[in-house]
Amino acid sequence: MNVDPTRNMVVFLLRRGEGEHAIADAPTRDEDGVRQAWQVVAARDGARPEEVVALHTEWATTDTDARFIGEFFPQAQVTHNFDRPEPGDWDRAFAEVRDIMRQAHEEQLAAETSDRMRHAEENGELLPVLWSAASPRSGMLQSLPHQTLVPGRLHVALAMVAPTPRGTLGMSHLTHDTRQRIGEPPVADLFDEAYGALSRGLRIDGRESEKGQLLTLHREGSLAASAVALPGFGERMMEVLDTDRLVVGIPCPDDLVVAAADSGWAPEIQEMVRSSPYPTTELVPSVLLIDRAGIQLVGERE
């Protein structure tokens, strides 16, 4: 969704298939914005004037653009969202429309989130989800049954998770209220179910080099990084790598990398976490140290 009122979005409805939309923008104050947008879609999409059955602009067309539309798309229906202000009133108009766009964007995001949650509740599987205390969402943990991995730093909660038809991930967190609605099953049983579901889809790949051995955990679906919370995870990885100390990188919820703490992979794992492009949600990309005494969080992406 466009949230910049200084750019005038122009949508051309083309007579293709069941109706194809071609979209481009131009500076809002320009007198010939529709012409500029048409030049983009004509070159990019191979659109022809006779294909245009309707066009919609964010801002009302100027006299210049009205003449252009009348010449090139005389049969097209033309609509817009906002009227153009008087020449000296653009700053006020931009401020008002920016607020309208922001509100509409927030409402759209809320509706999409609600749809993803409903889809996950109806079609998902129960999985463990890592939560960083440094996450801006960490306050939600008060409402969620959860376990602690690193006191005051890293926790694991539960959520129904499912891929959506759009290719995104739907997630509905299990709250104390949700648990009451489903009959208050024992929390330990719910975690056992979630850990079992996570384990069934988990895959471990190994890589050997002069730096030592590197293990990468993936999962068909999502949330492979939550494997660090599986009972016995540390002991099993120490056995595989023949070491008593592990460095574990969590660059995002879907990937987990493990190596011996004294291997040549340790600096690389730390850099992988520091440079992770993953946006902060429940999880902040982190580096863990695991030994026989337990788990420590030794680094987080800023």
Legacy VTK file of the C-alpha trace (Angstrom):
# vtk DataFile Version 3.0
C-alpha trace
ASCII
DATASET POLYDATA
POINTS 302 float
0.000 0.000 0.000
1.236 3.485 -0.889
1.836 5.607 2.237
3.685 8.474 0.529
1.224 11.145 -0.638
3.935 12.936 -2.609
3.842 10.023 -5.099
0.684 9.701 -7.188
-0.100 6.010 -7.790
-1.809 5.305 -11.120
-3.518 1.943 -11.746
-4.438 0.899 -15.287
-7.005 -1.892 -15.661
-6.147 -3.794 -18.830
-8.340 -5.972 -21.012
-6.249 -9.093 -20.406
-7.559 -12.400 -19.079
-9.957 -11.612 -16.246
-8.525 -8.122 -15.921
-4.880 -7.302 -15.252
-3.671 -4.279 -13.306
-0.561 -2.329 -14.289
0.689 0.132 -11.672
3.202 2.975 -11.753
3.622 6.312 -10.012
4.811 9.862 -10.626
5.373 12.987 -8.516
1.962 14.114 -7.242
2.445 17.785 -8.109
3.451 17.113 -11.724
0.849 18.160 -14.264
1.478 15.110 -16.470
1.668 12.318 -13.872
-0.686 9.972 -15.730
1.369 10.322 -18.909
4.559 9.535 -16.966
2.961 6.473 -15.372
1.665 5.279 -18.753
5.128 5.514 -20.291
6.383 3.185 -17.522
3.683 0.509 -17.907
3.771 0.695 -21.713
7.512 -0.032 -21.697
7.531 -2.435 -18.746
4.341 -4.426 -19.408
3.915 -3.958 -23.148
0.531 -2.322 -22.523
-1.340 -0.749 -25.449
-3.823 2.162 -25.196
-6.712 0.086 -26.565
-6.261 -2.393 -23.687
-7.051 0.206 -21.011
-10.651 -0.111 -19.817
-10.290 1.940 -16.600
-7.701 3.838 -14.627
-7.535 4.935 -11.015
-5.303 7.635 -9.549
-4.485 8.444 -5.926
-4.969 12.151 -6.671
-7.481 13.693 -9.086
-6.169 14.257 -12.593
-4.964 17.655 -13.784
-6.287 19.359 -16.924
-3.115 18.213 -18.710
-3.705 14.597 -17.755
-7.417 14.826 -18.544
-6.537 15.812 -22.119
-4.010 12.967 -22.321
-6.598 10.457 -21.081
-9.193 11.768 -23.516
-6.785 11.304 -26.412
-5.327 7.895 -25.506
-8.069 6.208 -23.439
-11.337 7.898 -24.474
-13.516 4.971 -23.288
-11.777 4.385 -19.955
-13.574 4.975 -16.671
-11.496 7.318 -14.473
-11.646 7.414 -10.646
-9.501 8.891 -7.857
-9.157 8.952 -4.060
-8.240 12.547 -3.199
-9.036 15.950 -4.681
-6.111 18.157 -5.610
-5.726 21.231 -3.347
-5.198 24.825 -4.370
-1.580 25.506 -5.496
-0.465 26.961 -2.153
-2.151 24.333 0.013
-0.114 21.221 -0.765
1.615 20.900 2.618
-1.704 20.765 4.485
-3.166 18.329 1.946
-0.126 16.049 2.157
-0.303 16.018 5.968
-4.009 15.127 5.989
-3.673 12.431 3.329
-0.579 10.982 4.994
-2.644 10.402 8.165
-5.435 8.806 6.120
-2.983 6.530 4.297
-1.247 5.524 7.525
-4.538 4.614 9.175
-5.674 2.631 6.137
-2.312 0.825 6.061
-2.577 -0.090 9.755
-6.125 -1.354 9.270
-5.020 -3.465 6.308
-2.128 -4.946 8.298
-4.460 -5.718 11.210
-6.929 -7.444 8.888
-4.153 -9.485 7.246
-2.773 -10.487 10.648
-6.238 -11.547 11.788
-6.679 -13.634 8.625
-3.304 -15.338 9.134
-4.120 -16.112 12.768
-7.501 -17.582 11.867
-5.919 -19.664 9.113
-3.269 -20.958 11.545
-5.867 -21.846 14.185
-7.893 -23.814 11.650
-5.046 -25.456 9.669
-1.856 -25.271 11.725
0.251 -27.469 13.953
1.381 -26.630 17.465
5.067 -25.594 17.445
7.530 -23.986 19.890
8.422 -20.336 19.224
11.547 -18.609 20.562
11.033 -15.286 22.368
13.833 -12.848 23.192
13.465 -10.677 26.260
15.010 -7.886 24.149
12.175 -8.088 21.620
9.764 -5.122 21.638
6.988 -7.742 21.835
8.333 -9.454 24.958
5.609 -7.946 27.132
3.221 -10.424 25.521
4.974 -13.271 27.349
2.925 -12.493 30.454
-0.097 -13.769 28.544
1.598 -16.891 27.157
2.441 -20.243 28.770
6.207 -20.416 28.279
9.453 -22.033 29.370
12.755 -20.305 30.071
15.925 -21.271 28.188
18.179 -18.459 29.456
16.841 -16.673 32.570
15.870 -13.114 31.741
17.086 -13.432 28.151
15.476 -16.187 26.071
12.202 -18.098 26.369
10.069 -20.483 24.346
6.278 -20.290 23.979
3.777 -22.124 21.769
1.778 -21.204 18.673
-0.400 -22.782 16.032
1.553 -22.291 12.807
0.577 -22.846 9.171
1.680 -21.581 5.737
-0.988 -19.428 4.106
-2.187 -19.615 0.485
-0.224 -16.396 -0.142
3.054 -18.045 0.828
3.322 -16.220 4.152
3.305 -17.790 7.606
0.204 -17.702 9.769
0.794 -17.832 13.519
-1.642 -17.789 16.432
0.075 -17.739 19.832
-1.262 -20.009 22.561
-2.333 -17.745 25.425
-3.573 -18.552 28.916
-7.071 -17.613 27.716
-6.760 -19.930 24.698
-5.705 -22.769 26.960
-8.772 -22.224 29.129
-11.035 -22.368 26.060
-9.602 -25.728 24.992
-10.020 -27.293 28.425
-6.761 -26.332 30.185
-4.602 -29.271 29.045
-1.369 -29.625 31.083
1.270 -27.203 29.812
3.893 -29.971 29.829
1.729 -32.050 27.479
1.369 -29.124 25.082
5.130 -28.587 24.972
5.673 -32.308 24.392
3.248 -32.158 21.456
4.971 -29.079 20.001
8.476 -30.513 20.386
7.334 -33.751 18.732
5.886 -31.875 15.760
9.081 -29.820 15.402
11.321 -32.910 15.538
9.396 -34.739 12.830
10.216 -32.132 10.198
13.788 -31.389 11.273
16.809 -31.971 9.021
20.494 -31.629 9.930
23.152 -30.940 7.283
26.864 -31.175 8.020
29.785 -29.336 6.461
33.458 -30.117 7.039
36.368 -27.745 6.361
39.657 -26.629 7.854
37.562 -24.638 10.349
36.024 -27.828 11.698
32.512 -29.207 11.360
29.434 -27.000 10.986
25.900 -28.298 11.495
22.949 -26.484 9.933
19.409 -27.306 10.993
16.490 -26.777 8.629
12.868 -27.715 8.714
10.349 -28.133 5.942
7.872 -25.480 7.000
9.359 -23.145 9.588
10.873 -22.520 13.028
13.934 -24.794 12.816
15.712 -22.475 15.271
13.322 -23.608 18.000
15.208 -26.934 17.964
17.605 -25.367 20.472
14.796 -25.776 23.027
14.326 -29.508 22.370
15.065 -31.694 25.404
18.563 -33.113 25.075
19.525 -30.829 22.171
22.841 -29.739 23.658
23.930 -33.239 24.647
23.087 -34.621 21.211
24.977 -31.881 19.351
28.001 -32.261 21.647
28.024 -35.969 20.874
27.843 -35.375 17.115
30.630 -32.760 17.201
32.700 -34.537 19.870
33.006 -31.460 22.065
31.908 -30.192 25.482
31.160 -26.621 24.363
28.958 -25.451 21.500
28.469 -22.130 19.795
24.940 -21.822 18.373
23.855 -19.129 15.926
20.206 -18.138 15.508
20.129 -15.683 12.574
16.343 -16.074 12.182
13.551 -18.359 13.431
13.954 -20.722 10.473
17.709 -21.437 10.655
20.057 -22.747 13.309
23.826 -23.276 12.986
25.977 -25.208 15.465
29.720 -25.738 15.816
32.288 -26.484 18.486
32.918 -23.307 20.468
36.670 -23.547 19.863
36.318 -24.173 16.120
37.116 -21.764 13.331
33.405 -21.373 12.707
32.755 -19.379 15.889
33.664 -15.907 14.494
31.707 -16.642 11.314
28.615 -17.630 13.286
28.828 -14.437 15.332
29.081 -12.343 12.166
26.149 -14.237 10.609
23.990 -13.183 13.552
25.268 -9.587 13.667
24.541 -9.078 9.951
21.230 -10.949 9.812
18.615 -9.019 7.762
15.764 -10.727 9.617
13.375 -8.125 11.095
12.966 -8.298 14.859
9.671 -9.947 15.829
9.416 -12.376 18.754
13.074 -13.259 18.231
16.183 -11.093 18.167
18.974 -12.893 16.217
21.232 -14.385 18.882
24.416 -16.321 19.660
24.321 -18.971 22.377
27.041 -20.887 24.208
26.012 -24.370 25.381
28.103 -26.553 27.682
27.483 -29.210 30.325
26.341 -26.508 32.765
23.586 -25.184 30.504
22.881 -22.389 28.021
24.213 -18.834 27.983
23.208 -16.023 25.638
26.488 -14.385 24.650
25.394 -12.009 21.882
22.417 -10.424 20.158
22.136 -8.364 17.018
21.855 -4.693 17.862
LINES 1 303
302 0 1 2 3 4 5 6 7 8 9 10 11 12 13 14 15 16 17 18 19 20 21 22 23 24 25 26 27 28 29 30 31 32 33 34 35 36 37 38 39 40 41 42 43 44 45 46 47 48 49 50 51 52 53 54 55 56 57 58 59 60 61 62 63 64 65 66 67 68 69 70 71 72 73 74 75 76 77 78 79 80 81 82 83 84 85 86 87 88 89 90 91 92 93 94 95 96 97 98 99 100 101 102 103 104 105 106 107 108 109 110 111 112 113 114 115 116 117 118 119 120 121 122 123 124 125 126 127 128 129 130 131 132 133 134 135 136 137 138 139 140 141 142 143 144 145 146 147 148 149 150 151 152 153 154 155 156 157 158 159 160 161 162 163 164 165 166 167 168 169 170 171 172 173 174 175 176 177 178 179 180 181 182 183 184 185 186 187 188 189 190 191 192 193 194 195 196 197 198 199 200 201 202 203 204 205 206 207 208 209 210 211 212 213 214 215 216 217 218 219 220 221 222 223 224 225 226 227 228 229 230 231 232 233 234 235 236 237 238 239 240 241 242 243 244 245 246 247 248 249 250 251 252 253 254 255 256 257 258 259 260 261 262 263 264 265 266 267 268 269 270 271 272 273 274 275 276 277 278 279 280 281 282 283 284 285 286 287 288 289 290 291 292 293 294 295 296 297 298 299 300 301
